[in-house]
């Protein structure tokens, strides 16, 4: 069984094409590669509910 922890961020970004906000889970695989996962509307609702009390800081993507 594989059990690997990967650093990830849940970010709210703005589409360059439509100008609309969207949520993405960004997983940093290594220094040169970031994998993006796009949660469905239902999954986004669960993420928002889970972190509503902790007041997450959704922000546009930034390089660390």
Gaussian input, Z-matrix of N, CA and C with variables (Angstrom, degrees):
# hf/3-21g

backbone

0 1
 N
 C     1     B1
 C     2     B2     1     A1
 N     3     B3     2     A2     1     D1
 C     4     B4     3     A3     2     D2
 C     5     B5     4     A4     3     D3
 N     6     B6     5     A5     4     D4
 C     7     B7     6     A6     5     D5
 C     8     B8     7     A7     6     D6
 N     9     B9     8     A8     7     D7
 C    10    B10     9     A9     8     D8
 C    11    B11    10    A10     9     D9
 N    12    B12    11    A11    10    D10
 C    13    B13    12    A12    11    D11
 C    14    B14    13    A13    12    D12
 N    15    B15    14    A14    13    D13
 C    16    B16    15    A15    14    D14
 C    17    B17    16    A16    15    D15
 N    18    B18    17    A17    16    D16
 C    19    B19    18    A18    17    D17
 C    20    B20    19    A19    18    D18
 N    21    B21    20    A20    19    D19
 C    22    B22    21    A21    20    D20
 C    23    B23    22    A22    21    D21
 N    24    B24    23    A23    22    D22
 C    25    B25    24    A24    23    D23
 C    26    B26    25    A25    24    D24
 N    27    B27    26    A26    25    D25
 C    28    B28    27    A27    26    D26
 C    29    B29    28    A28    27    D27
 N    30    B30    29    A29    28    D28
 C    31    B31    30    A30    29    D29
 C    32    B32    31    A31    30    D30
 N    33    B33    32    A32    31    D31
 C    34    B34    33    A33    32    D32
 C    35    B35    34    A34    33    D33
 N    36    B36    35    A35    34    D34
 C    37    B37    36    A36    35    D35
 C    38    B38    37    A37    36    D36
 N    39    B39    38    A38    37    D37
 C    40    B40    39    A39    38    D38
 C    41    B41    40    A40    39    D39
 N    42    B42    41    A41    40    D40
 C    43    B43    42    A42    41    D41
 C    44    B44    43    A43    42    D42
 N    45    B45    44    A44    43    D43
 C    46    B46    45    A45    44    D44
 C    47    B47    46    A46    45    D45
 N    48    B48    47    A47    46    D46
 C    49    B49    48    A48    47    D47
 C    50    B50    49    A49    48    D48
 N    51    B51    50    A50    49    D49
 C    52    B52    51    A51    50    D50
 C    53    B53    52    A52    51    D51
 N    54    B54    53    A53    52    D52
 C    55    B55    54    A54    53    D53
 C    56    B56    55    A55    54    D54
 N    57    B57    56    A56    55    D55
 C    58    B58    57    A57    56    D56
 C    59    B59    58    A58    57    D57
 N    60    B60    59    A59    58    D58
 C    61    B61    60    A60    59    D59
 C    62    B62    61    A61    60    D60
 N    63    B63    62    A62    61    D61
 C    64    B64    63    A63    62    D62
 C    65    B65    64    A64    63    D63
 N    66    B66    65    A65    64    D64
 C    67    B67    66    A66    65    D65
 C    68    B68    67    A67    66    D66
 N    69    B69    68    A68    67    D67
 C    70    B70    69    A69    68    D68
 C    71    B71    70    A70    69    D69
 N    72    B72    71    A71    70    D70
 C    73    B73    72    A72    71    D71
 C    74    B74    73    A73    72    D72
 N    75    B75    74    A74    73    D73
 C    76    B76    75    A75    74    D74
 C    77    B77    76    A76    75    D75
 N    78    B78    77    A77    76    D76
 C    79    B79    78    A78    77    D77
 C    80    B80    79    A79    78    D78
 N    81    B81    80    A80    79    D79
 C    82    B82    81    A81    80    D80
 C    83    B83    82    A82    81    D81
 N    84    B84    83    A83    82    D82
 C    85    B85    84    A84    83    D83
 C    86    B86    85    A85    84    D84
 N    87    B87    86    A86    85    D85
 C    88    B88    87    A87    86    D86
 C    89    B89    88    A88    87    D87
 N    90    B90    89    A89    88    D88
 C    91    B91    90    A90    89    D89
 C    92    B92    91    A91    90    D90
 N    93    B93    92    A92    91    D91
 C    94    B94    93    A93    92    D92
 C    95    B95    94    A94    93    D93
 N    96    B96    95    A95    94    D94
 C    97    B97    96    A96    95    D95
 C    98    B98    97    A97    96    D96
 N    99    B99    98    A98    97    D97
 C   100   B100    99    A99    98    D98
 C   101   B101   100   A100    99    D99
 N   102   B102   101   A101   100   D100
 C   103   B103   102   A102   101   D101
 C   104   B104   103   A103   102   D102
 N   105   B105   104   A104   103   D103
 C   106   B106   105   A105   104   D104
 C   107   B107   106   A106   105   D105
 N   108   B108   107   A107   106   D106
 C   109   B109   108   A108   107   D107
 C   110   B110   109   A109   108   D108
 N   111   B111   110   A110   109   D109
 C   112   B112   111   A111   110   D110
 C   113   B113   112   A112   111   D111
 N   114   B114   113   A113   112   D112
 C   115   B115   114   A114   113   D113
 C   116   B116   115   A115   114   D114
 N   117   B117   116   A116   115   D115
 C   118   B118   117   A117   116   D116
 C   119   B119   118   A118   117   D117
 N   120   B120   119   A119   118   D118
 C   121   B121   120   A120   119   D119
 C   122   B122   121   A121   120   D120
 N   123   B123   122   A122   121   D121
 C   124   B124   123   A123   122   D122
 C   125   B125   124   A124   123   D123
 N   126   B126   125   A125   124   D124
 C   127   B127   126   A126   125   D125
 C   128   B128   127   A127   126   D126
 N   129   B129   128   A128   127   D127
 C   130   B130   129   A129   128   D128
 C   131   B131   130   A130   129   D129
 N   132   B132   131   A131   130   D130
 C   133   B133   132   A132   131   D131
 C   134   B134   133   A133   132   D132
 N   135   B135   134   A134   133   D133
 C   136   B136   135   A135   134   D134
 C   137   B137   136   A136   135   D135
 N   138   B138   137   A137   136   D136
 C   139   B139   138   A138   137   D137
 C   140   B140   139   A139   138   D138
 N   141   B141   140   A140   139   D139
 C   142   B142   141   A141   140   D140
 C   143   B143   142   A142   141   D141
 N   144   B144   143   A143   142   D142
 C   145   B145   144   A144   143   D143
 C   146   B146   145   A145   144   D144
 N   147   B147   146   A146   145   D145
 C   148   B148   147   A147   146   D146
 C   149   B149   148   A148   147   D147
 N   150   B150   149   A149   148   D148
 C   151   B151   150   A150   149   D149
 C   152   B152   151   A151   150   D150
 N   153   B153   152   A152   151   D151
 C   154   B154   153   A153   152   D152
 C   155   B155   154   A154   153   D153
 N   156   B156   155   A155   154   D154
 C   157   B157   156   A156   155   D155
 C   158   B158   157   A157   156   D156
 N   159   B159   158   A158   157   D157
 C   160   B160   159   A159   158   D158
 C   161   B161   160   A160   159   D159
 N   162   B162   161   A161   160   D160
 C   163   B163   162   A162   161   D161
 C   164   B164   163   A163   162   D162
 N   165   B165   164   A164   163   D163
 C   166   B166   165   A165   164   D164
 C   167   B167   166   A166   165   D165
 N   168   B168   167   A167   166   D166
 C   169   B169   168   A168   167   D167
 C   170   B170   169   A169   168   D168
 N   171   B171   170   A170   169   D169
 C   172   B172   171   A171   170   D170
 C   173   B173   172   A172   171   D171
 N   174   B174   173   A173   172   D172
 C   175   B175   174   A174   173   D173
 C   176   B176   175   A175   174   D174
 N   177   B177   176   A176   175   D175
 C   178   B178   177   A177   176   D176
 C   179   B179   178   A178   177   D177
 N   180   B180   179   A179   178   D178
 C   181   B181   180   A180   179   D179
 C   182   B182   181   A181   180   D180
 N   183   B183   182   A182   181   D181
 C   184   B184   183   A183   182   D182
 C   185   B185   184   A184   183   D183
 N   186   B186   185   A185   184   D184
 C   187   B187   186   A186   185   D185
 C   188   B188   187   A187   186   D186
 N   189   B189   188   A188   187   D187
 C   190   B190   189   A189   188   D188
 C   191   B191   190   A190   189   D189

   B1=1.4482
   B2=1.5247
   B3=1.3107
   B4=1.4620
   B5=1.5288
   B6=1.3154
   B7=1.4581
   B8=1.5235
   B9=1.3277
   B10=1.4572
   B11=1.5264
   B12=1.3163
   B13=1.4625
   B14=1.5223
   B15=1.3173
   B16=1.4579
   B17=1.5197
   B18=1.3220
   B19=1.4644
   B20=1.5270
   B21=1.3137
   B22=1.4685
   B23=1.5209
   B24=1.3275
   B25=1.4618
   B26=1.5200
   B27=1.3216
   B28=1.4573
   B29=1.5196
   B30=1.3246
   B31=1.4653
   B32=1.5218
   B33=1.2988
   B34=1.4543
   B35=1.5236
   B36=1.3205
   B37=1.4626
   B38=1.5190
   B39=1.3226
   B40=1.4619
   B41=1.5244
   B42=1.3243
   B43=1.4592
   B44=1.5231
   B45=1.3240
   B46=1.4658
   B47=1.5187
   B48=1.3158
   B49=1.4544
   B50=1.5367
   B51=1.3550
   B52=1.4630
   B53=1.5267
   B54=1.3381
   B55=1.4595
   B56=1.5229
   B57=1.3408
   B58=1.4636
   B59=1.5231
   B60=1.3468
   B61=1.4586
   B62=1.5200
   B63=1.3327
   B64=1.4587
   B65=1.5192
   B66=1.3295
   B67=1.4605
   B68=1.5169
   B69=1.3188
   B70=1.4540
   B71=1.5287
   B72=1.3340
   B73=1.4587
   B74=1.5270
   B75=1.3129
   B76=1.4627
   B77=1.5273
   B78=1.3280
   B79=1.4630
   B80=1.5205
   B81=1.3217
   B82=1.4628
   B83=1.5264
   B84=1.3384
   B85=1.4638
   B86=1.5246
   B87=1.3187
   B88=1.4601
   B89=1.5227
   B90=1.3191
   B91=1.4652
   B92=1.5227
   B93=1.3325
   B94=1.4581
   B95=1.5202
   B96=1.3348
   B97=1.4588
   B98=1.5148
   B99=1.3145
   B100=1.4549
   B101=1.5180
   B102=1.3229
   B103=1.4537
   B104=1.5270
   B105=1.3304
   B106=1.4533
   B107=1.5233
   B108=1.3392
   B109=1.4523
   B110=1.5214
   B111=1.3279
   B112=1.4567
   B113=1.5269
   B114=1.3393
   B115=1.4617
   B116=1.5239
   B117=1.3324
   B118=1.4593
   B119=1.5310
   B120=1.3172
   B121=1.4730
   B122=1.5236
   B123=1.3366
   B124=1.4615
   B125=1.5282
   B126=1.3219
   B127=1.4592
   B128=1.5260
   B129=1.3131
   B130=1.4652
   B131=1.5225
   B132=1.3296
   B133=1.4669
   B134=1.5299
   B135=1.3374
   B136=1.4615
   B137=1.5275
   B138=1.3296
   B139=1.4706
   B140=1.5226
   B141=1.3228
   B142=1.4694
   B143=1.5218
   B144=1.3510
   B145=1.4633
   B146=1.5270
   B147=1.3215
   B148=1.4637
   B149=1.5197
   B150=1.3237
   B151=1.4567
   B152=1.5153
   B153=1.3249
   B154=1.4619
   B155=1.5242
   B156=1.3157
   B157=1.4670
   B158=1.5160
   B159=1.3264
   B160=1.4627
   B161=1.5221
   B162=1.3169
   B163=1.4638
   B164=1.5218
   B165=1.3405
   B166=1.4644
   B167=1.5179
   B168=1.3006
   B169=1.4638
   B170=1.5149
   B171=1.3282
   B172=1.4580
   B173=1.5224
   B174=1.3083
   B175=1.4457
   B176=1.5218
   B177=1.2840
   B178=1.4578
   B179=1.5161
   B180=1.2965
   B181=1.4530
   B182=1.5224
   B183=1.3292
   B184=1.4544
   B185=1.5066
   B186=1.2903
   B187=1.4611
   B188=1.5104
   B189=1.3421
   B190=1.4732
   B191=1.5009
   A1=108.86
   A2=115.16
   A3=120.85
   A4=108.98
   A5=115.49
   A6=121.30
   A7=107.46
   A8=116.32
   A9=121.63
   A10=108.89
   A11=116.95
   A12=121.01
   A13=108.46
   A14=115.68
   A15=121.36
   A16=109.44
   A17=117.59
   A18=119.11
   A19=109.55
   A20=116.57
   A21=119.50
   A22=109.58
   A23=114.17
   A24=121.71
   A25=107.72
   A26=115.93
   A27=121.10
   A28=104.92
   A29=115.75
   A30=120.22
   A31=110.86
   A32=114.83
   A33=120.48
   A34=106.33
   A35=115.25
   A36=121.12
   A37=109.59
   A38=115.28
   A39=121.83
   A40=108.31
   A41=115.74
   A42=120.87
   A43=110.38
   A44=116.00
   A45=120.45
   A46=110.60
   A47=116.54
   A48=121.56
   A49=112.33
   A50=116.72
   A51=120.27
   A52=113.83
   A53=116.73
   A54=119.91
   A55=113.62
   A56=117.40
   A57=121.34
   A58=110.35
   A59=115.27
   A60=121.06
   A61=109.56
   A62=115.68
   A63=121.24
   A64=108.42
   A65=115.85
   A66=121.00
   A67=108.51
   A68=115.46
   A69=121.84
   A70=108.24
   A71=115.79
   A72=121.33
   A73=105.90
   A74=116.67
   A75=122.27
   A76=108.58
   A77=115.65
   A78=121.69
   A79=108.41
   A80=115.64
   A81=121.54
   A82=107.52
   A83=116.64
   A84=121.69
   A85=110.28
   A86=116.66
   A87=121.88
   A88=107.38
   A89=117.28
   A90=120.22
   A91=113.33
   A92=116.86
   A93=120.77
   A94=114.46
   A95=118.07
   A96=118.93
   A97=111.57
   A98=114.72
   A99=122.47
   A100=107.54
   A101=116.80
   A102=121.57
   A103=107.76
   A104=116.28
   A105=121.08
   A106=110.05
   A107=115.66
   A108=122.24
   A109=107.56
   A110=116.04
   A111=121.55
   A112=109.52
   A113=117.03
   A114=120.03
   A115=111.72
   A116=115.30
   A117=121.25
   A118=109.28
   A119=116.93
   A120=120.76
   A121=110.73
   A122=117.14
   A123=121.04
   A124=110.54
   A125=117.04
   A126=120.89
   A127=111.22
   A128=117.33
   A129=121.09
   A130=110.28
   A131=116.77
   A132=120.84
   A133=110.40
   A134=117.12
   A135=120.86
   A136=110.28
   A137=117.14
   A138=121.22
   A139=109.99
   A140=116.63
   A141=120.08
   A142=111.19
   A143=117.47
   A144=120.53
   A145=110.84
   A146=117.14
   A147=121.05
   A148=111.74
   A149=117.27
   A150=120.51
   A151=113.69
   A152=117.44
   A153=120.56
   A154=111.59
   A155=117.78
   A156=121.22
   A157=113.12
   A158=117.99
   A159=119.89
   A160=112.32
   A161=117.04
   A162=123.04
   A163=112.02
   A164=117.06
   A165=119.42
   A166=111.04
   A167=115.10
   A168=120.81
   A169=107.77
   A170=115.78
   A171=119.41
   A172=106.65
   A173=116.80
   A174=119.91
   A175=109.85
   A176=115.24
   A177=120.19
   A178=109.02
   A179=116.24
   A180=121.16
   A181=111.69
   A182=114.74
   A183=121.16
   A184=108.30
   A185=117.55
   A186=121.68
   A187=108.01
   A188=117.49
   A189=120.91
   A190=110.79
   D1=138.34
   D2=177.44
   D3=-97.26
   D4=133.90
   D5=177.83
   D6=-138.89
   D7=97.18
   D8=-175.78
   D9=-121.83
   D10=134.35
   D11=173.53
   D12=-97.29
   D13=129.90
   D14=178.67
   D15=-119.65
   D16=137.08
   D17=175.65
   D18=-68.91
   D19=132.28
   D20=178.84
   D21=-142.87
   D22=162.94
   D23=177.88
   D24=-134.77
   D25=141.29
   D26=169.57
   D27=-97.23
   D28=119.31
   D29=-174.98
   D30=-125.75
   D31=148.02
   D32=170.12
   D33=-102.87
   D34=122.62
   D35=-178.44
   D36=-120.46
   D37=169.38
   D38=178.73
   D39=-114.96
   D40=128.52
   D41=179.43
   D42=-68.44
   D43=128.61
   D44=176.98
   D45=-68.36
   D46=-28.53
   D47=-176.70
   D48=-79.11
   D49=-46.92
   D50=-174.31
   D51=-107.00
   D52=-18.83
   D53=-176.77
   D54=80.05
   D55=4.18
   D56=-179.23
   D57=-89.51
   D58=150.00
   D59=176.36
   D60=-78.07
   D61=147.77
   D62=174.33
   D63=-148.20
   D64=161.02
   D65=-179.97
   D66=-106.88
   D67=138.88
   D68=179.18
   D69=-137.92
   D70=145.22
   D71=172.19
   D72=-101.42
   D73=115.50
   D74=-177.88
   D75=-102.47
   D76=119.99
   D77=179.94
   D78=-109.83
   D79=118.06
   D80=178.92
   D81=-81.21
   D82=108.80
   D83=-179.28
   D84=-83.74
   D85=-45.37
   D86=171.76
   D87=-153.46
   D88=-173.13
   D89=-175.59
   D90=-62.70
   D91=-24.50
   D92=-175.46
   D93=-107.62
   D94=-1.11
   D95=-174.52
   D96=-139.94
   D97=130.74
   D98=176.46
   D99=-125.79
   D100=125.39
   D101=178.81
   D102=-95.62
   D103=133.53
   D104=-178.72
   D105=-110.15
   D106=131.00
   D107=176.14
   D108=-117.04
   D109=134.41
   D110=-176.29
   D111=-110.03
   D112=100.26
   D113=-178.60
   D114=-66.59
   D115=146.75
   D116=176.11
   D117=-67.18
   D118=171.22
   D119=178.84
   D120=-59.17
   D121=-40.09
   D122=179.32
   D123=-65.16
   D124=-42.41
   D125=178.87
   D126=-66.41
   D127=-36.80
   D128=176.77
   D129=-63.28
   D130=-39.79
   D131=178.93
   D132=-62.72
   D133=-41.35
   D134=178.44
   D135=-64.36
   D136=-42.72
   D137=178.29
   D138=-60.62
   D139=-46.78
   D140=-179.74
   D141=-62.95
   D142=-41.81
   D143=179.26
   D144=-65.16
   D145=-41.92
   D146=-177.30
   D147=-64.65
   D148=-33.02
   D149=-175.52
   D150=-108.80
   D151=9.39
   D152=-178.55
   D153=-59.55
   D154=-43.33
   D155=-176.86
   D156=-75.04
   D157=-24.15
   D158=-178.88
   D159=-90.88
   D160=-0.84
   D161=178.71
   D162=49.05
   D163=70.83
   D164=-179.91
   D165=-64.46
   D166=155.35
   D167=177.99
   D168=-101.64
   D169=86.70
   D170=175.05
   D171=-72.81
   D172=130.39
   D173=-177.73
   D174=-146.86
   D175=161.24
   D176=176.51
   D177=-65.13
   D178=153.94
   D179=-177.29
   D180=-60.26
   D181=136.49
   D182=176.44
   D183=-135.39
   D184=148.03
   D185=174.66
   D186=-82.31
   D187=130.86
   D188=178.37
   D189=-83.22

